[in-house]
Amino acid sequence: AYLFLDLSGIGWINIAGLYLWFVLIFTERTKWLKKNIFFLVISIIPAFLFYSQWTSRAILDNLSMQYYGWKCEYTNSTISYIFLTYFFLNVSIAQYLLILSWRKPTSLLKKKQTRILLMSSLIPISFSVFTDVIFPHLRMHQIPDIGCITIPLWAIGFVYAVKNYQLLKLTPEIAVD
């Protein structure tokens, strides 16, 4: 179980930075993407966090078997708080940019795409914040971590926007850029 926890860190540590990167491209706010510091932040910090998790379980540890499966806890370490801050800053900035894009869309299609991405991400993010972070810090272990279970809702929203609203459609104008 510890091996899976450590290996899965590749995903749960990197997802916030990659999500922000996607949202920056989607909302056409590419000014940040032209700066090397952005790529340093979304690569160096996760690399450091992954190394810390892999070598000393500095973010998640204390696996215990519950009636619903394995449960781990955030450690009370500086590195754990760095991860939580990094995660919430990236996701909060991404959600804020989506809200701005939804309020001032360049087209009706873009507004629909943005609404779907925004709404399909709010449910998993909300559940993750409460069941995976806040409740464990309050020692409420009887509630399972369901953030990872709700992540497919995000994916379903993304696929729905691709299928029905031409999200990620490649046009000659986009290909030129």
DORO-966352 format. One record per residue: x, y, z of N, C-alpha, C in turn. Coordinates in nm, 4 decimals, padded with zeros to 6 digits. Layout:
REM residues N
+----------+----------+----------+----------+----------+----------+----------+----------+----------+
:       nx :       ny :       nz :      cax :      cay :      caz :       cx :       cy :       cz :
+----------+----------+----------+----------+----------+----------+----------+----------+----------+
:        X :        Y :        Z :        X :        Y :        Z :        X :        Y :        Z :
...
+----------+----------+----------+----------+----------+----------+----------+----------+----------+
END
This chain:
REM residues 177
+----------+----------+----------+----------+----------+----------+----------+----------+----------+
:       nx :       ny :       nz :      cax :      cay :      caz :       cx :       cy :       cz :
+----------+----------+----------+----------+----------+----------+----------+----------+----------+
:  00.0827 : -00.1191 :  00.0000 :  00.0000 :  00.0000 :  00.0000 :  00.0876 :  00.1262 :  00.0000 :
:  00.1994 :  00.1224 :  00.0730 :  00.2882 :  00.2386 :  00.0749 :  00.3505 :  00.2631 : -00.0629 :
:  00.3845 :  00.1570 : -00.1342 :  00.4421 :  00.1728 : -00.2674 :  00.3423 :  00.2427 : -00.3595 :
:  00.2161 :  00.1995 : -00.3564 :  00.1138 :  00.2633 : -00.4391 :  00.0943 :  00.4091 : -00.3977 :
:  00.0932 :  00.4361 : -00.2699 :  00.0772 :  00.5731 : -00.2204 :  00.1897 :  00.6624 : -00.2733 :
:  00.3129 :  00.6132 : -00.2641 :  00.4272 :  00.6926 : -00.3090 :  00.4285 :  00.7107 : -00.4612 :
:  00.4004 :  00.6031 : -00.5357 :  00.3989 :  00.6128 : -00.6819 :  00.2853 :  00.7017 : -00.7322 :
:  00.1711 :  00.6942 : -00.6671 :  00.0581 :  00.7774 : -00.7106 :  00.0856 :  00.9256 : -00.6868 :
:  00.1886 :  00.9560 : -00.6090 :  00.2282 :  01.0939 : -00.5872 :  00.2614 :  01.1666 : -00.7165 :
:  00.3044 :  01.0920 : -00.8180 :  00.3299 :  01.1530 : -00.9484 :  00.2044 :  01.2253 : -00.9961 :
:  00.0896 :  01.1649 : -00.9750 : -00.0367 :  01.2242 : -01.0180 : -00.0885 :  01.3312 : -00.9245 :
: -00.1055 :  01.2964 : -00.7965 : -00.1697 :  01.3916 : -00.7059 : -00.0822 :  01.5113 : -00.6726 :
:  00.0457 :  01.5024 : -00.6941 :  00.1325 :  01.6182 : -00.6713 :  00.1325 :  01.7098 : -00.7950 :
:  00.1302 :  01.6529 : -00.9139 :  00.1408 :  01.7313 : -01.0365 :  00.0093 :  01.7855 : -01.0908 :
: -00.1044 :  01.7293 : -01.0497 : -00.2319 :  01.7632 : -01.1131 : -00.2661 :  01.9121 : -01.1024 :
: -00.2375 :  01.9765 : -00.9931 : -00.2758 :  02.1171 : -00.9757 : -00.1997 :  02.2083 : -01.0714 :
: -00.0716 :  02.1880 : -01.0858 :  00.0076 :  02.2695 : -01.1778 : -00.0317 :  02.2459 : -01.3228 :
: -00.0580 :  02.1203 : -01.3582 : -00.1002 :  02.0894 : -01.4946 : -00.2387 :  02.1461 : -01.5244 :
: -00.3259 :  02.1450 : -01.4244 : -00.4592 :  02.2031 : -01.4408 : -00.4489 :  02.3536 : -01.4650 :
: -00.3653 :  02.4210 : -01.3883 : -00.3460 :  02.5644 : -01.4090 : -00.2899 :  02.5914 : -01.5493 :
: -00.1956 :  02.5116 : -01.5922 : -00.1371 :  02.5259 : -01.7252 : -00.2467 :  02.5135 : -01.8320 :
: -00.3307 :  02.4108 : -01.8203 : -00.4410 :  02.3923 : -01.9152 : -00.5353 :  02.5121 : -01.9145 :
: -00.5719 :  02.5594 : -01.7968 : -00.6652 :  02.6720 : -01.7869 : -00.6051 :  02.7988 : -01.8454 :
: -00.4771 :  02.8211 : -01.8253 : -00.4113 :  02.9375 : -01.8850 : -00.4202 :  02.9335 : -02.0376 :
: -00.3990 :  02.8181 : -02.0944 : -00.4104 :  02.8035 : -02.2398 : -00.5559 :  02.8187 : -02.2830 :
: -00.6468 :  02.7529 : -02.2130 : -00.7890 :  02.7563 : -02.2482 : -00.8462 :  02.8973 : -02.2411 :
: -00.8092 :  02.9724 : -02.1391 : -00.8614 :  03.1078 : -02.1229 : -00.7805 :  03.2115 : -02.2008 :
: -00.6817 :  03.1635 : -02.2759 : -00.5985 :  03.2481 : -02.3613 : -00.5215 :  03.3538 : -02.2818 :
: -00.4800 :  03.3179 : -02.1641 : -00.3958 :  03.4053 : -02.0811 : -00.2532 :  03.3501 : -02.0868 :
: -00.1943 :  03.3680 : -02.2015 : -00.0648 :  03.3050 : -02.2280 :  00.0539 :  03.3896 : -02.1822 :
:  00.0272 :  03.5059 : -02.1244 :  00.1377 :  03.5914 : -02.0780 :  00.2243 :  03.5169 : -01.9756 :
:  00.1599 :  03.4444 : -01.8842 :  00.2350 :  03.3684 : -01.7834 :  00.3169 :  03.2575 : -01.8470 :
:  00.2633 :  03.1998 : -01.9540 :  00.3309 :  03.0870 : -02.0169 :  00.4565 :  03.1281 : -02.0923 :
:  00.4725 :  03.2561 : -02.1161 :  00.5915 :  03.3051 : -02.1852 :  00.7072 :  03.3298 : -02.0894 :
:  00.6823 :  03.3113 : -01.9617 :  00.7852 :  03.3338 : -01.8608 :  00.8372 :  03.1991 : -01.8102 :
:  00.9672 :  03.1856 : -01.8079 :  01.0286 :  03.0601 : -01.7626 :  01.0002 :  03.0307 : -01.6168 :
:  00.9773 :  03.1337 : -01.5384 :  00.9521 :  03.1126 : -01.3951 :  00.8280 :  03.0273 : -01.3727 :
:  00.7280 :  03.0418 : -01.4588 :  00.6064 :  02.9601 : -01.4458 :  00.6411 :  02.8119 : -01.4569 :
:  00.7192 :  02.7775 : -01.5581 :  00.7547 :  02.6372 : -01.5790 :  00.8491 :  02.5862 : -01.4702 :
:  00.9326 :  02.6726 : -01.4183 :  01.0172 :  02.6325 : -01.3055 :  00.9313 :  02.6000 : -01.1834 :
:  00.8329 :  02.6842 : -01.1560 :  00.7467 :  02.6627 : -01.0391 :  00.6680 :  02.5336 : -01.0531 :
:  00.6078 :  02.5100 : -01.1718 :  00.5253 :  02.3896 : -01.1846 :  00.6059 :  02.2631 : -01.2115 :
:  00.7383 :  02.2741 : -01.2162 :  00.8199 :  02.1535 : -01.2282 :  00.9109 :  02.1321 : -01.1079 :
:  00.9731 :  02.2371 : -01.0564 :  01.0670 :  02.2225 : -00.9441 :  00.9927 :  02.1894 : -00.8147 :
:  00.8865 :  02.2631 : -00.7860 :  00.8127 :  02.2372 : -00.6614 :  00.7561 :  02.0953 : -00.6590 :
:  00.6860 :  02.0495 : -00.7642 :  00.6390 :  01.9101 : -00.7607 :  00.7522 :  01.8080 : -00.7532 :
:  00.8629 :  01.8345 : -00.8193 :  00.9759 :  01.7404 : -00.8118 :  01.0276 :  01.7303 : -00.6682 :
:  01.0407 :  01.8447 : -00.6032 :  01.0831 :  01.8468 : -00.4625 :  00.9816 :  01.7739 : -00.3742 :
:  00.8533 :  01.8003 : -00.3971 :  00.7489 :  01.7362 : -00.3165 :  00.7462 :  01.5847 : -00.3390 :
:  00.7592 :  01.5428 : -00.4651 :  00.7602 :  01.3997 : -00.4942 :  00.8805 :  01.3322 : -00.4292 :
:  00.9969 :  01.3943 : -00.4380 :  01.1166 :  01.3401 : -00.3754 :  01.0962 :  01.3279 : -00.2236 :
:  01.0364 :  01.4304 : -00.1636 :  01.0124 :  01.4286 : -00.0189 :  00.9146 :  01.3186 :  00.0200 :
:  00.8117 :  01.2990 : -00.0610 :  00.7146 :  01.1928 : -00.0324 :  00.7796 :  01.0560 : -00.0506 :
:  00.8546 :  01.0398 : -00.1572 :  00.9151 :  00.9110 : -00.1884 :  01.0199 :  00.8699 : -00.0846 :
:  01.1005 :  00.9652 : -00.0397 :  01.2109 :  00.9304 :  00.0493 :  01.1717 :  00.9295 :  00.1972 :
:  01.0782 :  01.0146 :  00.2364 :  01.0483 :  01.0217 :  00.3801 :  00.8997 :  01.0296 :  00.4135 :
:  00.8148 :  01.0112 :  00.3116 :  00.6692 :  01.0226 :  00.3322 :  00.6355 :  01.1505 :  00.4092 :
:  00.6851 :  01.2606 :  00.3576 :  00.6713 :  01.3893 :  00.4261 :  00.5350 :  01.4539 :  00.4059 :
:  00.4550 :  01.4030 :  00.3104 :  00.3232 :  01.4628 :  00.2859 :  00.2132 :  01.3721 :  00.3386 :
:  00.2078 :  01.2499 :  00.2895 :  00.1069 :  01.1531 :  00.3339 :  00.1763 :  01.0342 :  00.4004 :
:  00.1198 :  00.9886 :  00.5113 :  00.1767 :  00.8750 :  00.5834 :  00.0672 :  00.8151 :  00.6714 :
:  00.1062 :  00.7280 :  00.7605 :  00.0157 :  00.6665 :  00.8580 : -00.1012 :  00.5941 :  00.7921 :
: -00.0685 :  00.4994 :  00.7056 : -00.1736 :  00.4179 :  00.6449 : -00.2399 :  00.3317 :  00.7508 :
: -00.3702 :  00.3269 :  00.7444 : -00.4441 :  00.2391 :  00.8348 : -00.5611 :  00.1796 :  00.7599 :
: -00.5954 :  00.0572 :  00.7961 : -00.7064 : -00.0106 :  00.7310 : -00.8355 :  00.0306 :  00.8000 :
: -00.9288 :  00.0811 :  00.7203 : -01.0617 :  00.1182 :  00.7699 : -01.1629 :  00.0230 :  00.7080 :
: -01.2882 :  00.0335 :  00.7473 : -01.3903 : -00.0555 :  00.6933 : -01.4123 : -00.0331 :  00.5433 :
: -01.3735 :  00.0817 :  00.4898 : -01.3915 :  00.1142 :  00.3482 : -01.2624 :  00.1005 :  00.2684 :
: -01.1512 :  00.0655 :  00.3315 : -01.0231 :  00.0498 :  00.2624 : -00.9109 :  00.1213 :  00.3346 :
: -00.8020 :  00.1449 :  00.2643 : -00.6859 :  00.2095 :  00.3241 : -00.7090 :  00.3587 :  00.3388 :
: -00.6612 :  00.4127 :  00.4488 : -00.6726 :  00.5559 :  00.4774 : -00.5341 :  00.6066 :  00.5146 :
: -00.4962 :  00.7202 :  00.4587 : -00.3696 :  00.7811 :  00.4968 : -00.3983 :  00.9207 :  00.5513 :
: -00.3005 :  00.9785 :  00.6156 : -00.3179 :  01.1107 :  00.6763 : -00.2078 :  01.2035 :  00.6274 :
: -00.2430 :  01.3316 :  00.6195 : -00.1401 :  01.4321 :  00.5948 : -00.0528 :  01.4412 :  00.7184 :
:  00.0759 :  01.4502 :  00.6954 :  00.1671 :  01.4654 :  00.8087 :  00.1607 :  01.6095 :  00.8577 :
:  00.2076 :  01.6299 :  00.9765 :  00.2118 :  01.7652 :  01.0327 :  00.3514 :  01.8228 :  01.0090 :
:  00.3895 :  01.8299 :  00.8798 :  00.5234 :  01.8770 :  00.8457 :  00.5147 :  02.0013 :  00.7569 :
:  00.6220 :  02.0716 :  00.7513 :  00.6293 :  02.1898 :  00.6655 :  00.6079 :  02.1516 :  00.5203 :
:  00.6613 :  02.0398 :  00.4780 :  00.6483 :  01.9954 :  00.3392 :  00.5032 :  01.9647 :  00.3063 :
:  00.4316 :  01.9078 :  00.3996 :  00.2890 :  01.8821 :  00.3788 :  00.2132 :  02.0130 :  00.3579 :
:  00.2451 :  02.1129 :  00.4367 :  00.1791 :  02.2431 :  00.4223 :  00.2229 :  02.3140 :  00.2941 :
:  00.3454 :  02.2922 :  00.2513 :  00.3899 :  02.3467 :  00.1221 :  00.3071 :  02.2844 :  00.0102 :
:  00.2876 :  02.1525 :  00.0171 :  00.2059 :  02.0858 : -00.0841 :  00.0638 :  02.1399 : -00.0853 :
:  00.0007 :  02.1492 :  00.0306 : -00.1377 :  02.1983 :  00.0373 : -00.1483 :  02.3414 : -00.0151 :
: -00.0520 :  02.4243 :  00.0179 : -00.0513 :  02.5625 : -00.0312 : -00.0333 :  02.5658 : -00.1825 :
:  00.0619 :  02.4883 : -00.2325 :  00.0863 :  02.4806 : -00.3769 : -00.0396 :  02.4330 : -00.4491 :
: -00.1012 :  02.3285 : -00.3978 : -00.2209 :  02.2715 : -00.4598 : -00.3341 :  02.3733 : -00.4620 :
: -00.3648 :  02.4309 : -00.3465 : -00.4792 :  02.5222 : -00.3386 : -00.4551 :  02.6517 : -00.4148 :
: -00.3326 :  02.7009 : -00.4190 : -00.3042 :  02.8210 : -00.4984 : -00.3254 :  02.7952 : -00.6474 :
: -00.2726 :  02.6857 : -00.6969 : -00.2886 :  02.6531 : -00.8385 : -00.4348 :  02.6328 : -00.8760 :
: -00.5056 :  02.5552 : -00.7965 : -00.6460 :  02.5277 : -00.8266 : -00.7307 :  02.6539 : -00.8112 :
: -00.7033 :  02.7334 : -00.7096 : -00.7805 :  02.8569 : -00.6888 : -00.7580 :  02.9554 : -00.8036 :
: -00.6348 :  02.9707 : -00.8467 : -00.6065 :  03.0597 : -00.9601 : -00.6763 :  03.0082 : -01.0859 :
: -00.6697 :  02.8780 : -01.1085 : -00.7347 :  02.8196 : -01.2266 : -00.8859 :  02.8415 : -01.2224 :
: -00.9471 :  02.8175 : -01.1078 : -01.0925 :  02.8365 : -01.0962 : -01.1294 :  02.9839 : -01.1150 :
: -01.0495 :  03.0729 : -01.0592 : -01.0737 :  03.2158 : -01.0739 : -01.0661 :  03.2570 : -01.2213 :
: -00.9675 :  03.2071 : -01.2932 : -00.9546 :  03.2377 : -01.4357 : -01.0721 :  03.1828 : -01.5148 :
: -01.1211 :  03.0641 : -01.4769 : -01.2390 :  03.0093 : -01.5437 : -01.3623 :  03.0954 : -01.5168 :
: -01.3765 :  03.1434 : -01.3947 : -01.4901 :  03.2309 : -01.3620 : -01.4821 :  03.3597 : -01.4438 :
: -01.3636 :  03.4192 : -01.4522 : -01.3470 :  03.5405 : -01.5331 : -01.3808 :  03.5132 : -01.6797 :
: -01.3358 :  03.4026 : -01.7302 : -01.3616 :  03.3662 : -01.8693 : -01.5099 :  03.3409 : -01.8923 :
: -01.5767 :  03.2838 : -01.7947 : -01.7201 :  03.2553 : -01.8057 : -01.8011 :  03.3852 : -01.8027 :
: -01.7574 :  03.4813 : -01.7220 : -01.8292 :  03.6079 : -01.7107 : -01.8092 :  03.6975 : -01.8318 :
: -01.6931 :  03.6873 : -01.8968 : -01.6640 :  03.7699 : -02.0147 : -01.6138 :  03.6809 : -02.1289 :
: -01.7027 :  03.5999 : -02.1834 : -01.6590 :  03.5053 : -02.2875 : -01.6363 :  03.5745 : -02.4221 :
: -01.5533 :  03.5117 : -02.5038 : -01.5298 :  03.5633 : -02.6381 : -01.6383 :  03.5151 : -02.7343 :
: -01.7097 :  03.4103 : -02.6963 : -01.8199 :  03.3592 : -02.7786 : -01.9145 :  03.2781 : -02.6895 :
: -02.0329 :  03.2497 : -02.7420 : -02.1298 :  03.1689 : -02.6677 : -02.0772 :  03.0272 : -02.6472 :
: -02.0100 :  02.9738 : -02.7484 : -01.9528 :  02.8394 : -02.7379 : -01.8482 :  02.8339 : -02.6262 :
: -01.7634 :  02.9348 : -02.6211 : -01.6594 :  02.9406 : -02.5168 : -01.7241 :  02.9502 : -02.3790 :
: -01.8344 :  03.0233 : -02.3683 : -01.9044 :  03.0362 : -02.2407 : -01.9590 :  02.9006 : -02.1954 :
: -02.0152 :  02.8233 : -02.2876 : -02.0679 :  02.6907 : -02.2545 : -01.9553 :  02.5957 : -02.2132 :
: -01.8449 :  02.6004 : -02.2875 : -01.7297 :  02.5165 : -02.2534 : -01.6786 :  02.5496 : -02.1139 :
: -01.6667 :  02.6776 : -02.0876 : -01.6153 :  02.7227 : -01.9578 : -01.7085 :  02.6815 : -01.8451 :
: -01.8374 :  02.6977 : -01.8654 : -01.9354 :  02.6600 : -01.7623 : -01.9249 :  02.5113 : -01.7289 :
: -01.9124 :  02.4292 : -01.8309 : -01.9013 :  02.2843 : -01.8074 : -01.7726 :  02.2517 : -01.7318 :
: -01.6612 :  02.3098 : -01.7742 : -01.5339 :  02.2850 : -01.7055 : -01.5389 :  02.3331 : -01.5613 :
: -01.5983 :  02.4477 : -01.5401 : -01.6070 :  02.5049 : -01.4061 : -01.6958 :  02.4199 : -01.3152 :
: -01.8138 :  02.3872 : -01.3620 : -01.9083 :  02.3113 : -01.2791 : -01.8616 :  02.1683 : -01.2543 :
: -01.8027 :  02.1060 : -01.3566 : -01.7589 :  01.9669 : -01.3376 : -01.6355 :  01.9574 : -01.2489 :
: -01.5650 :  02.0676 : -01.2293 : -01.4484 :  02.0646 : -01.1409 : -01.4829 :  02.1054 : -00.9977 :
: -01.5895 :  02.1805 : -00.9792 : -01.6238 :  02.2271 : -00.8442 : -01.6619 :  02.1133 : -00.7496 :
: -01.7337 :  02.0146 : -00.7981 : -01.7771 :  01.9038 : -00.7118 : -01.6561 :  01.8234 : -00.6614 :
: -01.5680 :  01.7757 : -00.7506 : -01.4513 :  01.7019 : -00.6994 : -01.3614 :  01.7850 : -00.6092 :
: -01.3405 :  01.9111 : -00.6455 : -01.2545 :  01.9960 : -00.5625 : -01.3164 :  02.0146 : -00.4244 :
: -01.4465 :  02.0406 : -00.4196 : -01.5146 :  02.0600 : -00.2916 : -01.5078 :  01.9349 : -00.2047 :
: -01.5388 :  01.8205 : -00.2633 : -01.5314 :  01.6961 : -00.1866 : -01.3893 :  01.6694 : -00.1389 :
: -01.2916 :  01.6935 : -00.2251 : -01.1520 :  01.6698 : -00.1871 : -01.1100 :  01.7576 : -00.0708 :
: -01.1479 :  01.8836 : -00.0760 : -01.1101 :  01.9757 :  00.0319 : -01.1650 :  01.9265 :  00.1653 :
: -01.2914 :  01.8883 :  00.1653 : -01.3527 :  01.8476 :  00.2921 : -01.3103 :  01.7081 :  00.3359 :
: -01.3285 :  01.6075 :  00.2500 : -01.3061 :  01.4701 :  00.2955 : -01.1594 :  01.4293 :  00.2994 :
: -01.0756 :  01.4932 :  00.2198 : -00.9353 :  01.4527 :  00.2132 : -00.8425 :  01.5421 :  00.2948 :
: -00.8863 :  01.6652 :  00.3251 : -00.7979 :  01.7577 :  00.3958 : -00.8582 :  01.8030 :  00.5294 :
: -00.9728 :  01.8671 :  00.5251 : -01.0292 :  01.9266 :  00.6472 : -01.0722 :  01.8206 :  00.7486 :
: -01.1513 :  01.7231 :  00.7065 : -01.1983 :  01.6214 :  00.8006 : -01.0841 :  01.5436 :  00.8668 :
: -00.9812 :  01.4995 :  00.7919 : -00.8702 :  01.4322 :  00.8604 : -00.7979 :  01.5208 :  00.9620 :
: -00.7852 :  01.6513 :  00.9314 : -00.7218 :  01.7413 :  01.0288 : -00.8078 :  01.7588 :  01.1534 :
: -00.9382 :  01.7401 :  01.1384 : -01.0291 :  01.7466 :  01.2533 : -01.0451 :  01.6101 :  01.3199 :
: -00.9670 :  01.5128 :  01.2747 : -00.9689 :  01.3751 :  01.3267 : -01.1043 :  01.3068 :  01.3044 :
: -01.1706 :  01.3399 :  01.1952 : -01.2972 :  01.2763 :  01.1581 : -01.2665 :  01.1661 :  01.0568 :
: -01.2204 :  01.0516 :  01.1060 : -01.1738 :  00.9437 :  01.0191 : -01.2842 :  00.8482 :  00.9764 :
: -01.4033 :  00.8629 :  01.0307 : -01.5109 :  00.7733 :  00.9927 : -01.5655 :  00.8059 :  00.8539 :
: -01.5321 :  00.9225 :  00.8010 : -01.5753 :  00.9623 :  00.6677 : -01.4634 :  00.9292 :  00.5696 :
: -01.4915 :  00.8471 :  00.4690 : -01.3850 :  00.8085 :  00.3753 : -01.3425 :  00.9245 :  00.2865 :
: -01.2203 :  00.9144 :  00.2341 : -01.1704 :  01.0119 :  00.1365 : -01.2430 :  00.9866 :  00.0048 :
: -01.3343 :  01.0739 : -00.0313 : -01.4083 :  01.0512 : -00.1560 : -01.3698 :  01.1487 : -00.2660 :
: -01.2701 :  01.2304 : -00.2397 : -01.2226 :  01.3208 : -00.3443 : -01.1752 :  01.2450 : -00.4668 :
: -01.1005 :  01.1372 : -00.4455 : -01.0490 :  01.0595 : -00.5584 : -01.1605 :  00.9857 : -00.6326 :
: -01.2691 :  00.9585 : -00.5647 : -01.3819 :  00.8912 : -00.6290 : -01.4599 :  00.9886 : -00.7168 :
: -01.4609 :  01.1171 : -00.6796 : -01.5369 :  01.2157 : -00.7560 : -01.4588 :  01.2744 : -00.8737 :
: -01.3307 :  01.2453 : -00.8824 : -01.2488 :  01.2963 : -00.9935 : -01.3056 :  01.2563 : -01.1301 :
: -01.3635 :  01.1363 : -01.1464 : -01.4228 :  01.1048 : -01.2784 : -01.5317 :  01.2038 : -01.3223 :
: -01.5972 :  01.2714 : -01.2287 : -01.6951 :  01.3736 : -01.2684 : -01.6269 :  01.4847 : -01.3476 :
: -01.5064 :  01.5199 : -01.3058 : -01.4263 :  01.6195 : -01.3762 : -01.3978 :  01.5696 : -01.5181 :
: -01.3563 :  01.4459 : -01.5283 : -01.3251 :  01.3867 : -01.6585 : -01.4499 :  01.3771 : -01.7462 :
: -01.5621 :  01.3410 : -01.6866 : -01.6875 :  01.3321 : -01.7624 : -01.7260 :  01.4692 : -01.8179 :
: -01.7111 :  01.5726 : -01.7361 : -01.7393 :  01.7082 : -01.7834 : -01.6482 :  01.7473 : -01.8981 :
: -01.5215 :  01.7115 : -01.8866 : -01.4241 :  01.7421 : -01.9911 : -01.4616 :  01.6710 : -02.1208 :
: -01.4919 :  01.5420 : -02.1117 : -01.5296 :  01.4636 : -02.2301 : -01.6594 :  01.5181 : -02.2901 :
: -01.7536 :  01.5553 : -02.2059 : -01.8799 :  01.6125 : -02.2520 : -01.8552 :  01.7423 : -02.3303 :
: -01.7663 :  01.8267 : -02.2792 : -01.7343 :  01.9520 : -02.3482 : -01.6612 :  01.9250 : -02.4797 :
: -01.5781 :  01.8224 : -02.4834 : -01.5087 :  01.7859 : -02.6074 : -01.6089 :  01.7354 : -02.7107 :
: -01.6977 :  01.6479 : -02.6667 : -01.7927 :  01.5837 : -02.7578 : -01.9010 :  01.6790 : -02.8067 :
: -01.9594 :  01.7572 : -02.7170 : -02.0755 :  01.8373 : -02.7524 : -02.0462 :  01.9841 : -02.7823 :
: -01.9340 :  02.0348 : -02.7334 : -01.9070 :  02.1776 : -02.7483 : -01.7704 :  02.2069 : -02.8099 :
: -01.7158 :  02.1126 : -02.8819 : -01.5944 :  02.1304 : -02.9605 : -01.4735 :  02.1776 : -02.8803 :
: -01.4670 :  02.1404 : -02.7530 : -01.3484 :  02.1725 : -02.6747 : -01.2298 :  02.0972 : -02.7350 :
: -01.1178 :  02.1620 : -02.7467 : -00.9941 :  02.1080 : -02.8039 : -01.0033 :  02.0790 : -02.9532 :
: -01.1030 :  02.1360 : -03.0201 : -01.1134 :  02.1163 : -03.1639 : -00.9980 :  02.1906 : -03.2322 :
: -00.9299 :  02.1223 : -03.3186 : -00.8156 :  02.1795 : -03.3892 : -00.8636 :  02.2393 : -03.5208 :
: -00.8471 :  02.3693 : -03.5342 : -00.8829 :  02.4397 : -03.6566 : -00.7566 :  02.4947 : -03.7205 :
: -00.7629 :  02.5319 : -03.8472 : -00.6433 :  02.5890 : -03.9106 : -00.5905 :  02.7142 : -03.8390 :
: -00.6818 :  02.7957 : -03.7855 : -00.6379 :  02.9163 : -03.7147 : -00.5598 :  02.8808 : -03.5879 :
: -00.6076 :  02.7803 : -03.5173 : -00.5394 :  02.7370 : -03.3951 : -00.4062 :  02.6707 : -03.4292 :
: -00.4055 :  02.5921 : -03.5370 : -00.2824 :  02.5209 : -03.5757 : -00.1705 :  02.6180 : -03.6127 :
: -00.2068 :  02.7336 : -03.6674 : -00.1066 :  02.8338 : -03.7040 : -00.0369 :  02.8878 : -03.5794 :
: -00.1128 :  02.9070 : -03.4720 : -00.0551 :  02.9578 : -03.3465 :  00.0403 :  02.8565 : -03.2908 :
+----------+----------+----------+----------+----------+----------+----------+----------+----------+
END
